[in-house]
């Protein structure tokens, strides 16, 4: 008798190539097209699935995970961040959790550079002026931005993405500074030509650009709070391609409106206030719809990692990207 195929429920449609392969290996059920699952739909998926494939829009809190069926073995997250999953609740129920680390490293670093360039060189303002036909022609004092070379970049979080950003920024002639839980190895620091700051406050006060590249955890929630934002120089800018919750968005909005910070480039916003109109209307803010990892190549690589994690688990082996360990 052949063994029963695992039921895999993906909360959103995945790349066509990935869905085709999943359908060959497992009993695949995909979520609704064009929208996230509702809470009731998530609860139903948890009851039906052997493996759930969620993404960052799916808040899997304790109450939802308590409704999971006894068959649920694995949450194979489509993405690297797992702050939307109550890991302790999953642990108590013996549910394994995997993610897709490393896939979006270069893509996210590219987007951070794009935001830095957009802010310092006032690219969105120039685009808006051209689109509104408000351009009166070149003049020596028009649309003056800031030279990128020689600017001091302070990277908050020097993991894979922070280091990839450092390499890119150095190619633009920026000075690389960073704050991390612990300093990098001396040889890595030397290769990146990066200076470590043990005090985040001291680093923030001296930088021209702050880039947020640390994950969202209880210890990093509002790490860039009102007090720390006030340490920034008035001509400095901040970019965030990590998680919106790391920055106190309300405090940032107030300071941007008051001209206490020169600008912000945000690819991520707080889940609770992602429609903040007071932030959207500011000319010194570049807002993007969480698209740092949004490359075709990256999405396929994410899906391939999800596939490998599920298949390895189904074969009785330890998945390569375990966040919560299992009995292997």
C-alpha positions, 0 to 999 in steps of 0.5 A: 500500500502506498503511503498517503500523500501529505496535504499541503495548504498554501495560503496564497498562490505560489509561482506556477513552477513551484505549484506544479512541482508541489502538486506532483509530490503532495496533495496541494490546496492553494488559497484564494487568488489576489487576497490573503486568507481570512482568519476563519480560512486560516483556521480551516487550513490549520485543521486540514493541513499536514503542512501549512505554507503561510507568508508574512501576511498570515498572523498565526497567533496562539489562538489560531494555532490552538485550532490546528488539527492533529495532522499538522506537522510542519509550518513551512513559511514562504519567507525568511521572517517568522515574527508573524508566527507564535513560535512558542505556541507552535513548539508546545504543539510539536509543530515544526517551523521552517523558513527561507533564509538567504534568498532575498539577501541581494535583492533587499540590499539592492532596494536599500541602495535604491532608497538611499539614492532616491532620498539623497538625489531627490529622484521621486521629487524629480519624477513628480515634477516631470510627470506634472509638467512642472519643469521649467528647464535646467538651472544651477540651483534646481533640484539640488540633492546630496552627493552619495560618495563620502556620506556616512552610512550606519547599518543597524543589523549586520547580518547577511543583508547588512553585509550585502548592503555594506559591500554595495554602499562601499562601491558608491564611496560611502563610509560604512559604520554598523551596530550589531549585537556583537562585532563581526570577525576582524577579517570580515570587518576589515574586508567590509571596511566597516567600523563597529559602534557598541553604542547605537545612540552614538552611531545614530547621532553621527550618521548621514544615513541610517539603514534598518536591517535587523529582524523584528523581535521583542528586543528590536520593537521600536528600537528606533524610538522617539528618543533615538530618532531625535539623536539623528542629525536634521540633514540625515535620512533613514531607510527601512527594508526590514520590518516596520515595527523596528521604527516608531512610525508615529514619532518618525512621522512627527519628526519628518513633518517638523523637518527634524529628519531630512527624509525616510525611505520605507519599504515596510510599515507597521501592520497596525498603521500601514495606511497612515495618510500623514506619512504618505503625503510627505514629499520627503518620504519614499514609500514602497509596498514591501517590494524589496524581495519582489523579484521573479528569481527570488520568489522562485528560489523561496518556493524551491526552499519551501519545497526542499524543506517539506520534501526533506521532512516528508522523507523523515529527515531534518529540513535544512531551514528549521526555525523550531527543531524536531525529533531528528 
